[in-house]
Amino acid sequence: MSLTIENIRESGLLELYVLGDLGLHEKSEIEAALLKYPELKTDLLEIEKAFFAYGSAHGIKAPQSVLNKVLDQTKNTAKPTNTTVTKTPPEVESSKGLSTLMKIGFWGLLATTLMLFFTQKSAQSKFDNDFATYKETCDRVNNDLKEKVALYKELSKIDNKIIEVQATEKYPDTKMIFNTNEATKRNFIQFKFLPELKSNQSYQLWSLKPDSDPIPLTVFEDISELLEVAFEEGTNAYAITIEPKGGQDAPTLENLIGVFPVAG
């Protein structure tokens, strides 16, 4: 694959370079390209800003309720426990009265102790639940980022073929990049602009072969930055249409968005 400036921009190599996830060969190629095409330095700056914005958008803070709870517990722990008694209890005139006061004091102390125990147990349980939720969210974001880096690695392979969509007259503003690799049998689409769907519609990918009806492939609604789609052996071209939600067995030709010729 010839590393023209457009190839570099569309291949995902710049993103992997920013992430520090290129091999020595690919890294040296990008650094050579930066000398040859100084305008790529602007691209790198924009990619760095985009990754920073992504990280900020997915940054997770500890829940405020947990922070408040920790602060409250710290204050309660540091609070002096000695209290000056300003009122002298009335004299007890009989052993029966003393016994009654002792019982009242005992049960009062027991009730207070039990209340503090269950309050602390409830607070600890909520703290544990909040922490588990926080960790689960962090793990999910981390896994999503790892998967995205793995996909971009596929685009950086030397035998990857990059094809720009041939948009139809009905949808002239369509902009997509198709990445196909005969060696790994994998296809990816990078989305820049697609016509909007109605609530009862889906996008559908088709395989076009000589002397054969179009073969229905991937049906999707989510057009994230990069999507892996089905690979069909012997395909001359892939096409994308808008179909009823969930897709169908034959394409709606009047809703043909664009074609990706892969043969030749």
Residue pairs with C-beta under 8 A, 6 or more apart in sequence:
1 7
1 11
1 158
1 159
1 160
1 161
1 162
3 29
3 33
5 33
5 37
5 39
5 40
7 162
8 14
8 30
8 33
8 37
8 40
9 40
9 43
10 162
10 164
10 177
10 190
11 155
11 156
11 160
11 162
11 179
12 151
12 152
12 155
12 156
12 190
12 226
13 22
13 26
13 29
13 30
13 155
13 156
14 30
14 40
14 43
14 44
14 47
15 47
15 51
15 152
16 22
16 26
16 149
16 152
16 153
16 156
17 26
17 27
17 30
17 44
18 44
18 47
18 48
18 51
19 51
19 149
21 149
21 152
21 153
22 30
22 156
26 156
33 40
34 40
34 41
34 44
58 141
60 134
60 137
60 138
60 141
62 130
62 134
63 130
63 133
63 134
65 126
65 130
66 127
66 130
66 131
69 123
69 126
69 127
70 127
73 123
89 101
92 98
92 101
148 225
148 226
151 188
151 226
151 228
152 226
154 160
154 179
154 181
154 184
154 186
154 188
155 179
155 188
155 226
157 181
157 183
157 184
159 181
159 182
159 183
159 184
160 179
160 180
160 181
161 179
161 180
161 181
161 182
161 262
162 177
162 178
162 179
163 177
163 178
163 179
163 180
163 260
163 261
163 262
164 175
164 176
164 177
164 178
165 174
165 175
165 176
165 177
165 178
165 240
165 257
165 258
165 259
165 260
166 258
166 259
166 260
166 261
167 173
167 174
167 175
167 257
167 258
168 174
168 256
168 257
168 258
168 259
170 254
170 255
170 256
170 257
171 195
171 257
171 258
173 193
173 195
174 193
174 194
174 195
174 257
174 258
175 191
175 192
175 193
176 189
176 190
176 191
176 192
176 193
176 194
176 240
176 258
176 260
177 189
177 190
177 192
178 187
178 188
178 189
178 238
178 260
178 262
179 187
179 188
179 189
179 190
180 186
180 187
180 231
180 238
180 260
180 262
181 187
185 231
185 233
186 228
186 231
187 228
187 229
187 230
187 231
187 238
188 226
188 227
188 228
188 229
189 226
189 227
189 229
190 225
190 226
191 223
191 224
191 225
191 226
191 227
194 203
194 223
194 257
195 242
195 257
197 203
197 221
197 242
199 245
200 244
200 245
201 242
201 243
201 244
201 245
202 219
202 220
202 221
202 242
202 243
202 244
202 245
202 246
202 247
203 219
203 220
203 221
203 223
203 240
203 241
203 242
203 243
203 257
204 216
204 217
204 218
204 219
204 220
204 240
204 241
204 242
204 243
204 247
204 248
204 251
205 217
205 218
205 219
205 220
205 229
205 230
205 238
205 239
205 240
206 214
206 215
206 216
206 217
206 238
206 239
206 240
206 241
206 251
207 214
207 215
207 217
207 230
207 232
207 235
207 238
208 214
208 215
208 235
208 236
208 237
208 238
208 239
208 259
209 215
209 232
209 234
209 235
209 236
210 236
213 250
214 239
214 250
214 251
215 232
216 247
216 248
216 249
216 250
216 251
217 229
217 230
217 232
217 238
218 229
218 230
219 243
219 246
219 247
220 227
220 229
221 245
232 238
235 262
235 263
236 261
236 262
236 263
237 259
237 260
237 261
237 262
237 263
238 259
238 260
238 262
239 251
239 256
239 257
239 258
239 259
239 260
240 256
240 257
240 258
241 251
241 252
241 253
241 255
241 256
241 257
242 252
242 255
242 257
243 251
243 252
243 255
